[in-house]
Amino acid sequence: MLENVVEFFKNLPDKHCVECGEKIDEQSECYANTCEHCNTL
């Protein structure tokens, strides 16, 4: 069963900033939805 959980997280899509669309280099399951650049504006 643990293998299924690992596969689930491996297969999550890349996360993108809601402001500019740039890929966010964080884990997909994190709560941030804006990139560092947009977050400082």
HTML snippet that shows the backbone in 3Dmol.js (N, CA, C, O; Angstrom):
<script src="https://3Dmol.org/build/3Dmol-min.js"></script>
<div id="view" style="width:600px;height:400px;position:relative"></div>
<script>
const pdb = `
ATOM      1  N   MET A   1       0.825  -1.191   0.000  1.00  0.00           N
ATOM      2  CA  MET A   1       0.000   0.000   0.000  1.00  0.00           C
ATOM      3  C   MET A   1       0.873   1.260   0.000  1.00  0.00           C
ATOM      4  O   MET A   1       0.530   2.240  -0.662  1.00  0.00           O
ATOM      5  N   LEU A   2       1.972   1.253   0.716  1.00  0.00           N
ATOM      6  CA  LEU A   2       2.851   2.409   0.771  1.00  0.00           C
ATOM      7  C   LEU A   2       3.377   2.772  -0.615  1.00  0.00           C
ATOM      8  O   LEU A   2       3.539   3.953  -0.923  1.00  0.00           O
ATOM      9  N   GLU A   3       3.639   1.797  -1.432  1.00  0.00           N
ATOM     10  CA  GLU A   3       4.130   2.052  -2.782  1.00  0.00           C
ATOM     11  C   GLU A   3       3.131   2.897  -3.572  1.00  0.00           C
ATOM     12  O   GLU A   3       3.551   3.751  -4.352  1.00  0.00           O
ATOM     13  N   ASN A   4       1.835   2.692  -3.398  1.00  0.00           N
ATOM     14  CA  ASN A   4       0.828   3.472  -4.091  1.00  0.00           C
ATOM     15  C   ASN A   4       0.877   4.944  -3.678  1.00  0.00           C
ATOM     16  O   ASN A   4       0.691   5.823  -4.519  1.00  0.00           O
ATOM     17  N   VAL A   5       1.120   5.220  -2.418  1.00  0.00           N
ATOM     18  CA  VAL A   5       1.212   6.589  -1.930  1.00  0.00           C
ATOM     19  C   VAL A   5       2.423   7.275  -2.547  1.00  0.00           C
ATOM     20  O   VAL A   5       2.327   8.424  -2.979  1.00  0.00           O
ATOM     21  N   VAL A   6       3.552   6.593  -2.593  1.00  0.00           N
ATOM     22  CA  VAL A   6       4.769   7.145  -3.181  1.00  0.00           C
ATOM     23  C   VAL A   6       4.540   7.457  -4.657  1.00  0.00           C
ATOM     24  O   VAL A   6       4.938   8.520  -5.134  1.00  0.00           O
ATOM     25  N   GLU A   7       3.921   6.565  -5.362  1.00  0.00           N
ATOM     26  CA  GLU A   7       3.629   6.788  -6.784  1.00  0.00           C
ATOM     27  C   GLU A   7       2.690   7.970  -6.979  1.00  0.00           C
ATOM     28  O   GLU A   7       2.849   8.734  -7.931  1.00  0.00           O
ATOM     29  N   PHE A   8       1.726   8.127  -6.100  1.00  0.00           N
ATOM     30  CA  PHE A   8       0.801   9.243  -6.186  1.00  0.00           C
ATOM     31  C   PHE A   8       1.560  10.571  -6.150  1.00  0.00           C
ATOM     32  O   PHE A   8       1.343  11.431  -7.003  1.00  0.00           O
ATOM     33  N   PHE A   9       2.449  10.742  -5.165  1.00  0.00           N
ATOM     34  CA  PHE A   9       3.190  11.985  -5.035  1.00  0.00           C
ATOM     35  C   PHE A   9       4.200  12.175  -6.161  1.00  0.00           C
ATOM     36  O   PHE A   9       4.456  13.309  -6.566  1.00  0.00           O
ATOM     37  N   LYS A  10       4.772  11.104  -6.667  1.00  0.00           N
ATOM     38  CA  LYS A  10       5.703  11.198  -7.797  1.00  0.00           C
ATOM     39  C   LYS A  10       5.003  11.697  -9.055  1.00  0.00           C
ATOM     40  O   LYS A  10       5.610  12.381  -9.880  1.00  0.00           O
ATOM     41  N   ASN A  11       3.740  11.358  -9.199  1.00  0.00           N
ATOM     42  CA  ASN A  11       3.012  11.663 -10.423  1.00  0.00           C
ATOM     43  C   ASN A  11       2.223  12.969 -10.382  1.00  0.00           C
ATOM     44  O   ASN A  11       1.505  13.277 -11.334  1.00  0.00           O
ATOM     45  N   LEU A  12       2.340  13.746  -9.302  1.00  0.00           N
ATOM     46  CA  LEU A  12       1.645  15.032  -9.251  1.00  0.00           C
ATOM     47  C   LEU A  12       2.238  15.958 -10.309  1.00  0.00           C
ATOM     48  O   LEU A  12       3.450  15.944 -10.524  1.00  0.00           O
ATOM     49  N   PRO A  13       1.416  16.755 -10.967  1.00  0.00           N
ATOM     50  CA  PRO A  13       1.936  17.664 -12.001  1.00  0.00           C
ATOM     51  C   PRO A  13       2.754  18.801 -11.380  1.00  0.00           C
ATOM     52  O   PRO A  13       2.641  19.081 -10.186  1.00  0.00           O
ATOM     53  N   ASP A  14       3.576  19.450 -12.209  1.00  0.00           N
ATOM     54  CA  ASP A  14       4.338  20.606 -11.752  1.00  0.00           C
ATOM     55  C   ASP A  14       3.388  21.697 -11.303  1.00  0.00           C
ATOM     56  O   ASP A  14       2.284  21.834 -11.830  1.00  0.00           O
ATOM     57  N   LYS A  15       3.821  22.462 -10.335  1.00  0.00           N
ATOM     58  CA  LYS A  15       3.010  23.556  -9.827  1.00  0.00           C
ATOM     59  C   LYS A  15       3.443  24.848 -10.514  1.00  0.00           C
ATOM     60  O   LYS A  15       4.637  25.090 -10.693  1.00  0.00           O
ATOM     61  N   HIS A  16       2.467  25.682 -10.900  1.00  0.00           N
ATOM     62  CA  HIS A  16       2.759  26.923 -11.604  1.00  0.00           C
ATOM     63  C   HIS A  16       2.166  28.103 -10.851  1.00  0.00           C
ATOM     64  O   HIS A  16       1.124  27.993 -10.205  1.00  0.00           O
ATOM     65  N   CYS A  17       2.858  29.241 -10.952  1.00  0.00           N
ATOM     66  CA  CYS A  17       2.429  30.482 -10.305  1.00  0.00           C
ATOM     67  C   CYS A  17       1.090  30.926 -10.886  1.00  0.00           C
ATOM     68  O   CYS A  17       0.899  30.895 -12.102  1.00  0.00           O
ATOM     69  N   VAL A  18       0.164  31.338 -10.023  1.00  0.00           N
ATOM     70  CA  VAL A  18      -1.146  31.786 -10.489  1.00  0.00           C
ATOM     71  C   VAL A  18      -1.076  33.179 -11.101  1.00  0.00           C
ATOM     72  O   VAL A  18      -1.988  33.578 -11.825  1.00  0.00           O
ATOM     73  N   GLU A  19      -0.003  33.930 -10.822  1.00  0.00           N
ATOM     74  CA  GLU A  19       0.144  35.282 -11.361  1.00  0.00           C
ATOM     75  C   GLU A  19       0.787  35.279 -12.749  1.00  0.00           C
ATOM     76  O   GLU A  19       0.240  35.863 -13.685  1.00  0.00           O
ATOM     77  N   CYS A  20       1.948  34.624 -12.888  1.00  0.00           N
ATOM     78  CA  CYS A  20       2.699  34.698 -14.147  1.00  0.00           C
ATOM     79  C   CYS A  20       2.791  33.376 -14.902  1.00  0.00           C
ATOM     80  O   CYS A  20       3.188  33.363 -16.067  1.00  0.00           O
ATOM     81  N   GLY A  21       2.435  32.267 -14.263  1.00  0.00           N
ATOM     82  CA  GLY A  21       2.469  30.966 -14.924  1.00  0.00           C
ATOM     83  C   GLY A  21       3.810  30.258 -14.855  1.00  0.00           C
ATOM     84  O   GLY A  21       3.941  29.149 -15.373  1.00  0.00           O
ATOM     85  N   GLU A  22       4.812  30.866 -14.228  1.00  0.00           N
ATOM     86  CA  GLU A  22       6.127  30.254 -14.112  1.00  0.00           C
ATOM     87  C   GLU A  22       6.065  29.036 -13.196  1.00  0.00           C
ATOM     88  O   GLU A  22       5.314  29.020 -12.221  1.00  0.00           O
ATOM     89  N   LYS A  23       6.861  28.016 -13.517  1.00  0.00           N
ATOM     90  CA  LYS A  23       6.908  26.812 -12.687  1.00  0.00           C
ATOM     91  C   LYS A  23       7.485  27.161 -11.325  1.00  0.00           C
ATOM     92  O   LYS A  23       8.504  27.846 -11.241  1.00  0.00           O
ATOM     93  N   ILE A  24       6.850  26.701 -10.266  1.00  0.00           N
ATOM     94  CA  ILE A  24       7.322  26.923  -8.907  1.00  0.00           C
ATOM     95  C   ILE A  24       8.175  25.726  -8.511  1.00  0.00           C
ATOM     96  O   ILE A  24       7.722  24.583  -8.572  1.00  0.00           O
ATOM     97  N   ASP A  25       9.416  25.996  -8.103  1.00  0.00           N
ATOM     98  CA  ASP A  25      10.339  24.933  -7.715  1.00  0.00           C
ATOM     99  C   ASP A  25      10.142  24.565  -6.254  1.00  0.00           C
ATOM    100  O   ASP A  25      11.049  24.720  -5.436  1.00  0.00           O
ATOM    101  N   GLU A  26       8.967  24.083  -5.938  1.00  0.00           N
ATOM    102  CA  GLU A  26       8.637  23.594  -4.609  1.00  0.00           C
ATOM    103  C   GLU A  26       7.891  22.288  -4.780  1.00  0.00           C
ATOM    104  O   GLU A  26       7.545  21.902  -5.896  1.00  0.00           O
ATOM    105  N   GLN A  27       7.649  21.625  -3.699  1.00  0.00           N
ATOM    106  CA  GLN A  27       6.877  20.398  -3.781  1.00  0.00           C
ATOM    107  C   GLN A  27       5.444  20.736  -4.162  1.00  0.00           C
ATOM    108  O   GLN A  27       4.893  21.743  -3.718  1.00  0.00           O
ATOM    109  N   SER A  28       4.855  19.898  -4.976  1.00  0.00           N
ATOM    110  CA  SER A  28       3.512  20.161  -5.486  1.00  0.00           C
ATOM    111  C   SER A  28       2.457  20.233  -4.412  1.00  0.00           C
ATOM    112  O   SER A  28       1.432  20.891  -4.590  1.00  0.00           O
ATOM    113  N   GLU A  29       2.693  19.566  -3.300  1.00  0.00           N
ATOM    114  CA  GLU A  29       1.671  19.552  -2.254  1.00  0.00           C
ATOM    115  C   GLU A  29       1.793  20.733  -1.288  1.00  0.00           C
ATOM    116  O   GLU A  29       1.029  20.812  -0.326  1.00  0.00           O
ATOM    117  N   CYS A  30       2.746  21.662  -1.523  1.00  0.00           N
ATOM    118  CA  CYS A  30       2.865  22.822  -0.631  1.00  0.00           C
ATOM    119  C   CYS A  30       1.718  23.803  -0.886  1.00  0.00           C
ATOM    120  O   CYS A  30       1.023  23.694  -1.896  1.00  0.00           O
ATOM    121  N   TYR A  31       1.520  24.749   0.016  1.00  0.00           N
ATOM    122  CA  TYR A  31       0.380  25.652  -0.058  1.00  0.00           C
ATOM    123  C   TYR A  31       0.636  26.899  -0.889  1.00  0.00           C
ATOM    124  O   TYR A  31      -0.317  27.552  -1.313  1.00  0.00           O
ATOM    125  N   ALA A  32       1.898  27.252  -1.135  1.00  0.00           N
ATOM    126  CA  ALA A  32       2.208  28.457  -1.908  1.00  0.00           C
ATOM    127  C   ALA A  32       1.663  28.329  -3.326  1.00  0.00           C
ATOM    128  O   ALA A  32       1.749  27.263  -3.935  1.00  0.00           O
ATOM    129  N   ASN A  33       1.098  29.423  -3.853  1.00  0.00           N
ATOM    130  CA  ASN A  33       0.578  29.366  -5.222  1.00  0.00           C
ATOM    131  C   ASN A  33       1.110  30.505  -6.083  1.00  0.00           C
ATOM    132  O   ASN A  33       0.657  30.690  -7.213  1.00  0.00           O
ATOM    133  N   THR A  34       2.076  31.277  -5.558  1.00  0.00           N
ATOM    134  CA  THR A  34       2.754  32.302  -6.339  1.00  0.00           C
ATOM    135  C   THR A  34       4.260  32.089  -6.242  1.00  0.00           C
ATOM    136  O   THR A  34       4.761  31.616  -5.221  1.00  0.00           O
ATOM    137  N   CYS A  35       4.982  32.438  -7.307  1.00  0.00           N
ATOM    138  CA  CYS A  35       6.425  32.263  -7.318  1.00  0.00           C
ATOM    139  C   CYS A  35       7.089  33.333  -6.455  1.00  0.00           C
ATOM    140  O   CYS A  35       6.444  34.292  -6.033  1.00  0.00           O
ATOM    141  N   GLU A  36       8.363  33.159  -6.204  1.00  0.00           N
ATOM    142  CA  GLU A  36       9.100  34.083  -5.340  1.00  0.00           C
ATOM    143  C   GLU A  36       9.088  35.500  -5.930  1.00  0.00           C
ATOM    144  O   GLU A  36       8.963  36.476  -5.190  1.00  0.00           O
ATOM    145  N   HIS A  37       9.215  35.614  -7.234  1.00  0.00           N
ATOM    146  CA  HIS A  37       9.216  36.926  -7.886  1.00  0.00           C
ATOM    147  C   HIS A  37       7.886  37.647  -7.679  1.00  0.00           C
ATOM    148  O   HIS A  37       7.876  38.800  -7.248  1.00  0.00           O
ATOM    149  N   CYS A  38       6.781  36.999  -7.973  1.00  0.00           N
ATOM    150  CA  CYS A  38       5.454  37.620  -7.815  1.00  0.00           C
ATOM    151  C   CYS A  38       5.117  37.861  -6.347  1.00  0.00           C
ATOM    152  O   CYS A  38       4.371  38.784  -6.020  1.00  0.00           O
ATOM    153  N   ASN A  39       5.656  37.048  -5.483  1.00  0.00           N
ATOM    154  CA  ASN A  39       5.384  37.179  -4.057  1.00  0.00           C
ATOM    155  C   ASN A  39       6.049  38.413  -3.462  1.00  0.00           C
ATOM    156  O   ASN A  39       5.601  38.912  -2.429  1.00  0.00           O
ATOM    157  N   THR A  40       7.129  38.926  -4.104  1.00  0.00           N
ATOM    158  CA  THR A  40       7.843  40.090  -3.589  1.00  0.00           C
ATOM    159  C   THR A  40       7.336  41.387  -4.198  1.00  0.00           C
ATOM    160  O   THR A  40       7.754  42.461  -3.767  1.00  0.00           O
ATOM    161  N   LEU A  41       6.462  41.326  -5.173  1.00  0.00           N
ATOM    162  CA  LEU A  41       5.933  42.550  -5.809  1.00  0.00           C
ATOM    163  C   LEU A  41       4.912  43.230  -4.953  1.00  0.00           C
ATOM    164  O   LEU A  41       4.373  44.267  -5.341  1.00  0.00           O
TER     165      LEU A  41
END
`;
const viewer = $3Dmol.createViewer("view");
viewer.addModel(pdb, "pdb");
viewer.setStyle({}, {cartoon: {color: "spectrum"}});
viewer.zoomTo();
viewer.render();
</script>
